[in-house]
């Protein structure tokens, strides 16, 4: 071992001399660290030789000396140290938190010690408690420069995270100290730390009668000033911090405690009145996530206000679906989309036990929604009301609203399905007591009931889609909240209604050439056909074990869609939608590894298309045959294999029959 007279002293002097360049100082630090790691120098010798630099009254030299010792400890985080050494160093750096000129080195030294792993020696709980006490007594974080504030916040974060039991004894003083440390912070790097510190503090004092309870409003007032986050990185920014990063961190702080509910929910609902789309989208995003985090007890007193606000956003802002992006970076319908997501989360949050849930109950009893439903199922309306009219858009909004509420949980899905599907099917004249299988003969709807059909079909389709999404959750998303008893009822209900639903969707699709619709009603007729195809696709895309269809019903839907492909190619809109539905059904088979129904799909769809390809029958043009078979072959690896084998057989048959040139 080298003694204090060894060659490391010049490196020490180089570092503490403020006149030397940063590169020279860094090189000297590297050299000292190398000696320590190599065993030519010990930390005890370093501390002993540095005594004059650590205690001098020269502020500049003392600050450099303390900073050197701190940086050395950072380089030794993985090197084992004796407990007594760690205790002495922790005591030294803790005491230096009161030394304003040397503060940066003191904080870095504390961090270096606190971040050590158990196998190389840890700071004791008693020493950590003394450290946090010194921190609270001596540090005025917001009076410091940015780099020093960030170090101080990092130190506070480390104490709250790794030494929670030790620092919790400070109680109210710790809460007040955190508030003071983060209040009025503006730097984005420091804000990320500040928001996480709030989360850690809340985890430390979760009880409603704990130290945080009396200060919850003050703490929330501090973080609420940043909502909504308005931040644009400067040009050539090297930090890589985005508005989304800050917003995500602030959301974590908002949702960290139900003690914030009395303050956060009114704020978020108030911000929905903003003219800025960003503020509205963020408010809805925060509202949904916070209600789930807070739980039904904390949210119950706000449910009426939440429902009224969400209903207003979804119904009054109803517009045709769009993916257009505005200048503020949000899609045209971003607010409505976020409101629907928020509704799903809020219905889930307000569901408790086997009850309907207070928010879903408000939805089911809402007079405005009941009025729209009455219009949809009423015989009063005899004229066509296109979907792009205000009333048509209200019906679309209602369908999406019911779907959003239904897919929050299987219990909610059962309630919504049971409430609306039977009466909508009845309004379309579909008997609910169908036999073993639907009759897929031509059953085109009359134009007199065109609006009723569009509205009822759309809502039925949306509710079926919600059931499908939840069924997929049973298979691929274990974290989805499930109620087994309600789940079996929901699936049982849809199985009971599978034939009537299939009849309704099939009836929307004319299977013969020509139509009794006037030319002016073509758009509405296309909408009806689109909904019919979409409904059939949804029914046939459930995971096999949770499908509402028997194998025979599934096969009949495939046969019907194939009949559209083979007989209705002159109707491009309908043909393209039927092909797209078959592709998506094939994709669902691959997604859920449904081998039993894959065999049915191959037999009904792929085999028939290959047969058509090899046939000289030209009722379906050869280019459309090729388009259909190649599109469907891309739906799954099994389909690709079948199609490749089929192509070989077809080509061989052409050569064998001598008609290849034809």
C-alpha positions as CSV (number, residue, x, y, z in Angstrom):
1,X,0.0,0.0,0.0
2,X,1.2,3.5,-0.8
3,X,1.4,6.0,2.1
4,X,0.3,9.6,2.2
5,X,3.6,10.6,0.6
6,X,2.8,8.6,-2.5
7,X,2.4,9.9,-6.0
8,X,-1.4,10.5,-5.6
9,X,-0.9,13.9,-3.9
10,X,-0.2,15.7,-7.2
11,X,-3.5,14.4,-8.6
12,X,-5.2,15.8,-5.4
13,X,-3.6,19.2,-5.9
14,X,-4.5,19.3,-9.5
15,X,-8.2,18.7,-8.8
16,X,-8.6,21.1,-5.9
17,X,-6.8,23.9,-7.8
18,X,-9.7,26.0,-9.4
19,X,-7.3,27.4,-12.0
20,X,-6.8,24.1,-13.7
21,X,-9.0,23.1,-16.7
22,X,-12.0,20.7,-16.3
23,X,-10.1,18.2,-18.5
24,X,-7.1,18.3,-16.2
25,X,-9.3,17.9,-13.1
26,X,-11.2,15.0,-14.7
27,X,-7.9,13.2,-15.6
28,X,-6.6,13.6,-12.0
29,X,-9.9,12.1,-10.7
30,X,-9.5,9.1,-13.0
31,X,-6.0,8.6,-11.8
32,X,-7.0,8.6,-8.2
33,X,-9.9,6.2,-8.8
34,X,-7.5,3.8,-10.7
35,X,-5.2,3.8,-7.7
36,X,-8.0,3.0,-5.3
37,X,-9.4,0.2,-7.5
38,X,-6.0,-1.2,-8.0
39,X,-5.3,-1.4,-4.2
40,X,-2.3,1.1,-4.3
41,X,-4.4,3.5,-2.3
42,X,-7.1,3.2,0.4
43,X,-10.0,5.4,1.2
44,X,-8.7,5.8,4.8
45,X,-5.4,7.2,3.4
46,X,-7.3,9.5,1.1
47,X,-9.4,11.0,3.9
48,X,-6.4,11.4,6.1
49,X,-4.3,13.1,3.4
50,X,-7.2,15.4,2.5
51,X,-7.9,16.7,6.0
52,X,-6.5,20.1,5.4
53,X,-8.5,20.5,2.1
54,X,-11.7,19.3,3.8
55,X,-11.4,21.7,6.8
56,X,-9.7,24.8,5.4
57,X,-11.4,28.2,5.8
58,X,-10.8,28.9,2.2
59,X,-14.3,28.3,0.7
60,X,-13.1,27.6,-2.8
61,X,-10.5,25.1,-1.8
62,X,-12.8,23.4,0.8
63,X,-15.5,23.1,-1.8
64,X,-13.1,21.5,-4.3
65,X,-11.8,19.1,-1.6
66,X,-15.2,18.0,-0.5
67,X,-16.3,17.6,-4.2
68,X,-13.2,15.5,-4.9
69,X,-14.0,13.1,-2.0
70,X,-17.6,12.9,-3.1
71,X,-16.6,12.1,-6.7
72,X,-14.1,9.5,-5.5
73,X,-16.9,7.8,-3.5
74,X,-19.1,7.7,-6.7
75,X,-16.3,5.9,-8.4
76,X,-16.1,3.4,-5.5
77,X,-19.8,2.5,-5.4
78,X,-19.1,-1.1,-6.2
79,X,-16.0,-1.4,-3.9
80,X,-16.7,-3.0,-0.5
81,X,-16.2,-0.6,2.5
82,X,-16.4,-1.3,6.2
83,X,-19.5,-0.2,8.1
84,X,-17.5,2.1,10.3
85,X,-16.0,3.8,7.2
86,X,-19.4,4.3,5.7
87,X,-20.7,5.7,9.0
88,X,-17.9,8.2,9.3
89,X,-18.2,9.3,5.7
90,X,-22.0,9.7,6.0
91,X,-21.6,11.7,9.2
92,X,-19.1,14.0,7.5
93,X,-21.2,14.7,4.4
94,X,-24.4,15.0,6.5
95,X,-22.7,17.7,8.5
96,X,-21.5,19.5,5.4
97,X,-25.1,20.0,4.2
98,X,-25.0,23.1,6.4
99,X,-21.8,24.3,4.6
100,X,-23.3,26.5,1.8
101,X,-20.1,26.9,-0.3
102,X,-19.5,23.2,-0.2
103,X,-23.1,22.1,-0.7
104,X,-22.7,20.5,-4.1
105,X,-19.9,18.2,-3.0
106,X,-21.8,17.4,0.2
107,X,-25.0,16.4,-1.8
108,X,-23.0,14.3,-4.3
109,X,-21.2,12.5,-1.4
110,X,-24.5,11.7,0.3
111,X,-25.8,10.3,-3.0
112,X,-22.7,8.2,-3.6
113,X,-23.2,6.6,-0.2
114,X,-26.9,6.1,-0.4
115,X,-26.7,4.4,-3.8
116,X,-24.4,1.7,-2.6
117,X,-25.7,-1.9,-2.8
118,X,-26.1,-4.2,0.2
119,X,-23.2,-6.5,-0.7
120,X,-20.7,-3.6,-0.6
121,X,-21.9,-1.9,2.5
122,X,-25.0,0.3,3.1
123,X,-25.8,3.5,5.0
124,X,-27.6,2.5,8.2
125,X,-31.1,3.6,8.9
126,X,-30.0,5.8,11.8
127,X,-27.5,7.6,9.6
128,X,-30.2,8.0,6.9
129,X,-32.6,9.5,9.5
130,X,-29.9,12.0,10.6
131,X,-29.2,12.8,6.9
132,X,-32.9,13.7,6.1
133,X,-33.1,15.8,9.3
134,X,-30.0,17.8,8.2
135,X,-31.5,18.1,4.7
136,X,-34.8,19.6,6.1
137,X,-33.0,21.9,8.4
138,X,-30.3,23.3,6.1
139,X,-31.4,23.1,2.4
140,X,-33.4,25.7,0.7
141,X,-33.7,23.9,-2.6
142,X,-35.5,26.5,-4.6
143,X,-32.8,29.1,-3.8
144,X,-30.2,27.0,-5.6
145,X,-29.1,26.9,-9.2
146,X,-30.6,24.3,-11.5
147,X,-27.8,21.7,-11.3
148,X,-27.8,21.9,-7.5
149,X,-31.6,21.8,-7.3
150,X,-31.5,18.7,-9.4
151,X,-28.9,17.0,-7.1
152,X,-30.9,17.9,-4.0
153,X,-34.1,16.5,-5.5
154,X,-32.3,13.4,-6.5
155,X,-31.1,13.0,-2.9
156,X,-34.6,13.5,-1.6
157,X,-35.9,10.9,-4.1
158,X,-33.3,8.4,-3.0
159,X,-34.1,8.8,0.7
160,X,-37.8,8.4,0.1
161,X,-37.3,5.4,-2.1
162,X,-34.5,3.4,-0.4
163,X,-34.9,4.5,3.2
164,X,-38.7,5.0,3.6
165,X,-38.9,3.6,7.1
166,X,-36.1,5.8,8.4
167,X,-37.4,9.1,6.9
168,X,-41.1,8.4,7.7
169,X,-40.5,9.2,11.4
170,X,-40.3,12.9,10.4
171,X,-44.0,12.9,9.7
172,X,-45.4,16.4,9.1
173,X,-42.0,17.9,8.9
174,X,-41.2,15.7,6.0
175,X,-44.4,16.6,4.1
176,X,-43.7,20.3,4.7
177,X,-40.1,19.9,3.6
178,X,-41.1,18.2,0.3
179,X,-43.6,20.9,-0.4
180,X,-40.9,23.6,0.1
181,X,-38.4,21.7,-2.0
182,X,-40.6,21.4,-5.1
183,X,-42.7,24.5,-4.9
184,X,-42.4,26.8,-8.0
185,X,-39.9,24.4,-9.7
186,X,-39.6,25.2,-13.5
187,X,-36.8,23.1,-14.9
188,X,-38.1,20.1,-16.8
189,X,-35.4,17.8,-15.4
190,X,-36.2,18.8,-11.9
191,X,-39.9,18.5,-12.5
192,X,-39.6,14.9,-13.5
193,X,-37.9,14.3,-10.1
194,X,-40.4,16.5,-8.2
195,X,-43.5,14.6,-9.6
196,X,-41.9,11.3,-8.7
197,X,-41.1,12.5,-5.2
198,X,-44.8,13.3,-4.7
199,X,-45.6,9.7,-5.6
200,X,-43.0,8.4,-3.1
201,X,-44.3,10.7,-0.4
202,X,-47.8,9.5,-0.9
203,X,-46.7,5.9,-0.7
204,X,-45.0,6.7,2.6
205,X,-48.2,8.2,4.1
206,X,-51.2,6.6,2.5
207,X,-53.6,6.7,5.5
208,X,-56.5,9.1,5.5
209,X,-55.5,10.2,9.1
210,X,-51.7,10.2,8.4
211,X,-49.3,13.2,8.0
212,X,-50.3,13.7,4.4
213,X,-54.0,14.1,5.0
214,X,-53.9,17.6,6.5
215,X,-51.5,18.8,3.8
216,X,-53.1,17.1,0.8
217,X,-54.7,20.2,-0.5
218,X,-51.5,22.2,-0.2
219,X,-49.4,19.5,-1.9
220,X,-52.0,19.1,-4.7
221,X,-52.1,22.9,-5.2
222,X,-48.4,22.8,-5.9
223,X,-48.5,20.1,-8.6
224,X,-51.8,21.3,-10.1
225,X,-50.2,24.5,-11.3
226,X,-48.5,22.5,-13.9
227,X,-51.7,21.1,-15.4
228,X,-52.1,20.9,-18.3
229,X,-48.4,20.6,-19.2
230,X,-47.4,23.2,-21.7
231,X,-43.8,22.6,-22.8
232,X,-42.0,22.6,-26.1
233,X,-38.4,21.6,-26.2
234,X,-36.1,24.3,-27.4
235,X,-34.3,23.9,-30.8
236,X,-31.3,21.6,-30.7
237,X,-32.4,20.3,-27.3
238,X,-30.1,17.7,-25.9
239,X,-32.1,16.7,-22.9
240,X,-34.6,14.5,-24.8
241,X,-37.5,15.5,-22.4
242,X,-40.8,15.8,-24.1
243,X,-44.2,17.2,-23.1
244,X,-45.5,13.7,-23.0
245,X,-42.7,12.7,-20.5
246,X,-43.7,15.6,-18.2
247,X,-47.4,14.9,-18.6
248,X,-47.0,11.2,-17.8
249,X,-45.0,12.1,-14.7
250,X,-47.5,14.6,-13.5
251,X,-50.3,12.1,-14.1
252,X,-48.4,9.7,-11.8
253,X,-48.5,12.4,-9.1
254,X,-52.2,13.2,-9.6
255,X,-53.3,9.6,-9.3
256,X,-51.0,8.7,-6.5
257,X,-53.5,9.2,-3.7
258,X,-57.3,9.2,-3.2
259,X,-56.7,12.1,-0.8
260,X,-56.3,14.2,-3.9
261,X,-59.8,13.3,-5.3
262,X,-61.7,16.2,-3.7
263,X,-59.3,18.6,-5.5
264,X,-58.3,16.9,-8.7
265,X,-61.6,15.8,-10.0
266,X,-63.2,19.3,-9.9
267,X,-60.1,20.7,-11.5
268,X,-60.1,18.2,-14.3
269,X,-63.8,18.8,-15.0
270,X,-63.3,22.5,-15.0
271,X,-60.5,22.2,-17.5
272,X,-62.9,20.4,-19.9
273,X,-64.4,23.8,-20.6
274,X,-61.1,25.0,-22.1
275,X,-61.0,26.0,-25.7
276,X,-57.6,24.3,-26.1
277,X,-57.9,20.7,-27.4
278,X,-54.7,19.7,-25.6
279,X,-56.2,20.7,-22.3
280,X,-59.4,18.8,-22.9
281,X,-57.6,15.7,-24.0
282,X,-55.3,15.7,-21.0
283,X,-58.2,16.4,-18.7
284,X,-60.1,13.4,-19.9
285,X,-56.9,11.2,-19.9
286,X,-56.2,12.2,-16.3
287,X,-59.8,11.9,-15.2
288,X,-60.1,8.3,-16.4
289,X,-56.8,7.2,-14.9
290,X,-57.4,9.0,-11.6
291,X,-60.9,7.5,-11.0
292,X,-59.5,4.0,-11.4
293,X,-56.6,4.8,-9.1
294,X,-58.8,6.5,-6.4
295,X,-61.5,3.9,-6.3
296,X,-65.2,4.1,-6.0
297,X,-65.4,5.4,-2.4
298,X,-63.3,8.4,-3.2
299,X,-65.1,9.1,-6.5
300,X,-68.7,8.4,-5.6
301,X,-69.6,12.0,-4.7
302,X,-68.4,13.2,-8.1
303,X,-70.1,10.7,-10.3
304,X,-73.0,12.9,-11.4
305,X,-70.7,15.7,-12.4
306,X,-68.4,13.2,-14.2
307,X,-71.3,11.7,-16.1
308,X,-72.7,15.0,-17.2
309,X,-69.3,16.2,-18.4
310,X,-68.6,13.0,-20.4
311,X,-72.0,12.8,-21.9
312,X,-71.7,16.4,-23.0
313,X,-68.3,15.8,-24.6
314,X,-69.5,12.6,-26.4
315,X,-72.9,13.8,-27.6
316,X,-72.4,17.5,-28.4
317,X,-69.1,17.0,-30.1
318,X,-70.4,14.1,-32.2
319,X,-69.0,14.2,-35.7
320,X,-68.2,11.6,-38.4
321,X,-65.2,9.4,-37.6
322,X,-61.9,11.0,-38.8
323,X,-58.2,10.4,-38.7
324,X,-57.3,13.9,-39.9
325,X,-54.7,15.7,-37.7
326,X,-55.1,19.3,-36.9
327,X,-52.3,21.9,-36.5
328,X,-52.1,21.2,-32.7
329,X,-51.1,17.6,-33.3
330,X,-54.4,16.1,-32.3
331,X,-56.8,14.2,-34.5
332,X,-60.1,16.0,-35.3
333,X,-62.0,13.6,-33.1
334,X,-59.3,13.2,-30.4
335,X,-61.5,14.8,-27.6
336,X,-64.4,12.4,-28.3
337,X,-62.1,9.4,-28.5
338,X,-60.5,10.3,-25.2
339,X,-63.9,10.9,-23.7
340,X,-65.0,7.4,-24.7
341,X,-61.9,5.9,-23.2
342,X,-62.4,7.9,-20.0
343,X,-66.0,6.7,-19.8
344,X,-64.8,3.1,-20.0
345,X,-62.4,3.7,-17.1
346,X,-64.9,5.6,-15.0
347,X,-67.6,3.0,-15.3
348,X,-65.0,0.4,-14.3
349,X,-63.9,2.5,-11.4
350,X,-67.4,3.1,-10.1
351,X,-68.4,-0.6,-10.3
352,X,-68.3,-2.2,-6.9
353,X,-69.2,-5.8,-6.2
354,X,-72.2,-7.1,-8.0
355,X,-73.9,-3.7,-8.2
356,X,-74.6,-2.1,-11.5
357,X,-72.3,0.8,-10.5
358,X,-73.4,4.3,-9.9
359,X,-72.1,5.7,-13.2
360,X,-73.6,3.0,-15.3
361,X,-76.9,3.5,-13.5
362,X,-76.8,7.2,-14.4
363,X,-76.2,6.3,-18.0
364,X,-79.1,3.8,-18.1
365,X,-81.5,6.3,-16.5
366,X,-80.4,9.4,-18.6
367,X,-83.4,11.0,-20.2
368,X,-81.5,12.3,-23.2
369,X,-80.1,8.8,-24.1
370,X,-83.5,7.3,-23.5
371,X,-84.9,9.8,-26.0
372,X,-82.4,8.8,-28.7
373,X,-83.2,5.1,-28.1
374,X,-86.9,5.8,-28.3
375,X,-86.4,7.5,-31.7
376,X,-84.3,4.6,-33.0
377,X,-86.9,2.0,-32.1
378,X,-89.9,4.1,-32.9
379,X,-92.2,3.5,-35.8
380,X,-92.9,7.3,-36.0
381,X,-89.9,8.0,-38.2
382,X,-90.7,6.9,-41.7
383,X,-88.2,9.0,-43.6
384,X,-84.5,8.4,-44.1
385,X,-82.2,10.3,-41.8
386,X,-78.6,10.0,-43.1
387,X,-75.9,9.4,-40.5
388,X,-74.2,12.7,-41.2
389,X,-77.1,14.8,-40.0
390,X,-77.2,16.0,-36.4
391,X,-79.6,13.3,-35.4
392,X,-77.7,10.6,-37.2
393,X,-74.5,11.7,-35.5
394,X,-76.3,11.5,-32.1
395,X,-77.2,7.9,-32.8
396,X,-73.6,7.1,-33.7
397,X,-72.5,8.8,-30.5
398,X,-75.0,6.8,-28.5
399,X,-73.7,3.6,-30.0
400,X,-70.1,4.4,-29.2
401,X,-71.1,5.6,-25.7
402,X,-72.9,2.3,-25.0
403,X,-69.9,0.3,-26.4
404,X,-67.5,2.2,-24.2
405,X,-69.6,1.6,-21.1
406,X,-70.1,-2.1,-22.0
407,X,-66.4,-2.9,-22.5
408,X,-65.4,-1.6,-19.1
409,X,-66.1,-5.0,-17.6
410,X,-68.1,-8.2,-18.3
411,X,-70.7,-7.2,-15.7
412,X,-71.2,-3.9,-17.4
413,X,-71.3,-5.6,-20.8
414,X,-74.0,-8.0,-19.7
415,X,-76.1,-5.1,-18.3
416,X,-75.8,-3.1,-21.5
417,X,-76.4,-6.1,-23.8
418,X,-79.4,-7.3,-21.8
419,X,-80.9,-3.8,-21.7
420,X,-80.6,-2.8,-25.4
421,X,-80.0,-5.8,-27.8
422,X,-83.5,-7.4,-27.4
423,X,-85.4,-4.2,-28.0
424,X,-83.2,-3.1,-30.9
425,X,-83.7,-6.5,-32.6
426,X,-87.4,-6.3,-32.0
427,X,-87.5,-2.9,-33.5
428,X,-86.0,-4.3,-36.7
429,X,-88.6,-7.0,-36.8
430,X,-86.3,-9.8,-36.0
431,X,-87.9,-12.5,-33.8
432,X,-85.9,-13.4,-30.8
433,X,-86.9,-17.1,-30.8
434,X,-85.1,-18.1,-34.0
435,X,-84.8,-21.8,-34.8
436,X,-81.6,-23.8,-35.1
437,X,-80.2,-21.5,-37.8
438,X,-81.0,-18.3,-39.7
439,X,-82.4,-18.3,-43.2
440,X,-79.9,-16.3,-45.3
441,X,-82.3,-15.8,-48.2
442,X,-82.6,-12.3,-49.6
443,X,-84.2,-10.2,-47.0
444,X,-83.4,-6.6,-47.9
445,X,-84.8,-4.0,-45.6
446,X,-87.3,-1.6,-46.9
447,X,-86.4,2.1,-47.3
448,X,-89.4,3.1,-45.1
449,X,-87.5,1.7,-42.1
450,X,-84.0,2.8,-43.3
451,X,-83.2,5.1,-40.4
452,X,-84.4,2.6,-37.8
453,X,-82.2,0.0,-39.5
454,X,-79.1,2.2,-39.6
455,X,-79.4,3.3,-36.0
456,X,-80.4,0.0,-34.6
457,X,-77.8,-1.9,-36.6
458,X,-75.1,0.5,-35.6
459,X,-75.9,0.2,-31.9
460,X,-76.1,-3.6,-32.1
461,X,-72.8,-3.7,-33.9
462,X,-71.1,-1.5,-31.2
463,X,-72.4,-3.7,-28.4
464,X,-71.3,-6.9,-30.1
465,X,-67.9,-5.3,-30.6
466,X,-67.7,-4.6,-26.9
467,X,-68.5,-8.2,-26.1
468,X,-65.8,-9.3,-28.6
469,X,-63.2,-7.1,-27.0
470,X,-63.9,-8.4,-23.6
471,X,-63.8,-12.0,-24.8
472,X,-60.4,-11.3,-26.3
473,X,-59.4,-9.9,-22.9
474,X,-60.3,-13.3,-21.3
475,X,-57.7,-14.9,-23.6
476,X,-54.9,-12.4,-24.1
477,X,-55.3,-9.7,-21.3
478,X,-55.3,-11.3,-17.9
479,X,-55.2,-7.9,-16.2
480,X,-58.7,-7.1,-17.4
481,X,-61.1,-7.0,-14.5
482,X,-63.5,-9.9,-14.8
483,X,-66.5,-11.1,-12.9
484,X,-66.9,-14.8,-13.6
485,X,-70.6,-15.0,-12.7
486,X,-71.5,-12.0,-14.9
487,X,-69.2,-13.1,-17.6
488,X,-71.0,-16.4,-18.0
489,X,-74.3,-14.5,-18.2
490,X,-73.0,-12.1,-20.8
491,X,-71.7,-14.9,-23.0
492,X,-74.8,-16.9,-22.5
493,X,-77.0,-13.9,-23.5
494,X,-75.0,-13.3,-26.7
495,X,-75.2,-17.0,-27.6
496,X,-79.0,-16.8,-27.1
497,X,-79.1,-13.8,-29.4
498,X,-76.6,-15.1,-32.0
499,X,-79.2,-16.2,-34.5
500,X,-81.3,-13.0,-34.3
501,X,-78.2,-10.8,-34.5
502,X,-77.0,-12.8,-37.5
503,X,-80.4,-12.4,-39.2
504,X,-80.3,-8.6,-38.6
505,X,-76.9,-8.2,-40.0
506,X,-77.6,-10.5,-43.0
507,X,-80.8,-8.7,-43.7
508,X,-78.9,-5.5,-44.2
509,X,-77.0,-7.0,-47.2
510,X,-78.9,-7.5,-50.4
511,X,-77.9,-10.7,-52.1
512,X,-79.4,-10.0,-55.5
513,X,-78.6,-7.5,-58.2
514,X,-80.5,-4.3,-58.2
515,X,-82.2,-2.5,-55.3
516,X,-85.4,-0.7,-54.6
517,X,-83.4,2.2,-53.0
518,X,-83.6,5.4,-54.8
519,X,-80.3,6.8,-56.2
520,X,-80.3,9.6,-53.6
521,X,-80.3,6.9,-50.8
522,X,-77.2,5.2,-52.1
523,X,-75.0,6.5,-49.3
524,X,-77.4,5.4,-46.6
525,X,-77.7,2.0,-48.3
526,X,-74.0,1.6,-48.3
527,X,-73.9,2.5,-44.6
528,X,-76.5,-0.3,-43.9
529,X,-74.4,-2.8,-45.9
530,X,-71.2,-1.8,-44.1
531,X,-72.9,-2.3,-40.7
532,X,-74.2,-5.7,-41.8
533,X,-70.8,-6.9,-42.9
534,X,-69.1,-5.4,-39.8
535,X,-71.6,-7.2,-37.5
536,X,-71.0,-10.5,-39.2
537,X,-67.3,-10.0,-39.0
538,X,-67.5,-9.2,-35.3
539,X,-69.7,-12.3,-34.5
540,X,-67.2,-14.6,-36.4
541,X,-64.1,-13.1,-34.9
542,X,-64.6,-14.0,-31.2
543,X,-61.9,-16.3,-29.7
544,X,-63.3,-19.8,-30.3
545,X,-63.8,-20.9,-26.7
546,X,-65.8,-17.7,-26.0
547,X,-67.6,-17.4,-29.4
548,X,-71.4,-16.9,-29.3
549,X,-71.6,-19.0,-32.5
550,X,-71.9,-22.7,-32.9
551,X,-69.7,-24.2,-35.5
552,X,-72.8,-24.4,-37.8
553,X,-73.6,-20.8,-37.3
554,X,-70.0,-19.8,-37.9
555,X,-70.0,-21.8,-41.1
556,X,-73.2,-20.2,-42.4
557,X,-71.7,-16.7,-41.9
558,X,-68.6,-17.7,-43.9
559,X,-70.9,-19.2,-46.6
560,X,-72.9,-16.0,-46.7
561,X,-69.9,-13.7,-47.1
562,X,-68.5,-16.1,-49.8
563,X,-71.8,-15.8,-51.6
564,X,-71.3,-12.0,-51.7
565,X,-67.8,-12.4,-53.1
566,X,-69.0,-14.8,-55.8
567,X,-72.3,-13.1,-56.7
568,X,-72.0,-9.4,-55.9
569,X,-68.7,-8.3,-57.5
570,X,-70.5,-5.7,-59.5
571,X,-71.2,-3.9,-56.2
572,X,-67.6,-2.8,-55.5
573,X,-68.4,-1.3,-52.1
574,X,-70.1,-4.4,-50.8
575,X,-67.6,-6.8,-52.4
576,X,-64.6,-5.0,-50.9
577,X,-66.1,-5.0,-47.4
578,X,-67.0,-8.7,-47.6
579,X,-63.5,-9.5,-48.6
580,X,-62.1,-7.4,-45.8
581,X,-64.3,-9.2,-43.3
582,X,-63.1,-12.6,-44.4
583,X,-59.5,-11.5,-44.1
584,X,-60.1,-10.2,-40.6
585,X,-61.9,-13.4,-39.6
586,X,-58.8,-15.3,-40.9
587,X,-56.5,-13.1,-38.9
588,X,-58.5,-13.8,-35.7
589,X,-58.1,-17.5,-36.2
590,X,-54.3,-17.1,-36.3
591,X,-54.3,-14.7,-33.4
592,X,-56.2,-17.1,-31.1
593,X,-54.8,-20.3,-32.5
594,X,-58.3,-21.6,-33.2
595,X,-57.4,-24.8,-35.1
596,X,-61.0,-26.2,-35.1
597,X,-62.5,-23.2,-36.9
598,X,-59.5,-22.8,-39.0
599,X,-60.4,-26.1,-40.7
600,X,-63.9,-24.7,-41.4
601,X,-62.4,-21.5,-42.8
602,X,-60.1,-23.4,-45.1
603,X,-62.9,-25.7,-46.3
604,X,-65.5,-22.9,-46.8
605,X,-63.3,-20.0,-48.0
606,X,-59.9,-21.1,-49.3
607,X,-60.9,-24.3,-50.9
608,X,-63.9,-22.7,-52.6
609,X,-61.8,-19.8,-53.9
610,X,-59.2,-22.2,-55.3
611,X,-61.9,-24.1,-56.9
612,X,-63.2,-20.9,-58.5
613,X,-59.7,-20.1,-59.7
614,X,-59.3,-23.5,-61.5
615,X,-62.8,-23.2,-63.0
616,X,-63.5,-21.8,-66.5
617,X,-66.6,-20.2,-65.0
618,X,-66.2,-16.4,-65.3
619,X,-69.1,-15.2,-63.3
620,X,-66.3,-13.8,-61.0
621,X,-63.6,-12.1,-63.2
622,X,-60.2,-13.8,-62.9
623,X,-58.5,-10.6,-61.5
624,X,-61.0,-10.5,-58.6
625,X,-60.5,-14.2,-58.0
626,X,-56.8,-13.6,-57.7
627,X,-57.3,-10.5,-55.5
628,X,-59.6,-12.5,-53.2
629,X,-57.4,-15.5,-52.8
630,X,-54.2,-13.5,-52.4
631,X,-55.8,-11.2,-49.8
632,X,-57.2,-14.0,-47.7
633,X,-53.9,-16.0,-48.0
634,X,-52.2,-13.2,-46.0
635,X,-54.5,-13.6,-43.1
636,X,-52.6,-16.5,-41.5
637,X,-49.6,-18.8,-42.1
638,X,-51.9,-21.8,-42.5
639,X,-53.8,-19.9,-45.2
640,X,-50.6,-19.2,-47.0
641,X,-49.7,-22.9,-47.0
642,X,-53.1,-23.9,-48.3
643,X,-53.1,-21.3,-51.0
644,X,-49.5,-22.2,-52.2
645,X,-50.5,-25.9,-52.4
646,X,-53.7,-24.9,-54.2
647,X,-51.9,-22.7,-56.7
648,X,-49.6,-25.7,-57.6
649,X,-52.7,-27.9,-58.2
650,X,-54.4,-25.2,-60.3
651,X,-51.4,-24.6,-62.4
652,X,-50.7,-28.3,-62.9
653,X,-54.3,-28.7,-63.9
654,X,-54.1,-26.0,-66.5
655,X,-51.0,-27.6,-68.1
656,X,-52.5,-31.0,-67.9
657,X,-55.7,-29.9,-69.7
658,X,-53.7,-28.0,-72.3
659,X,-55.5,-24.7,-71.7
660,X,-52.6,-22.9,-70.1
661,X,-52.5,-20.3,-72.9
662,X,-56.1,-19.5,-72.4
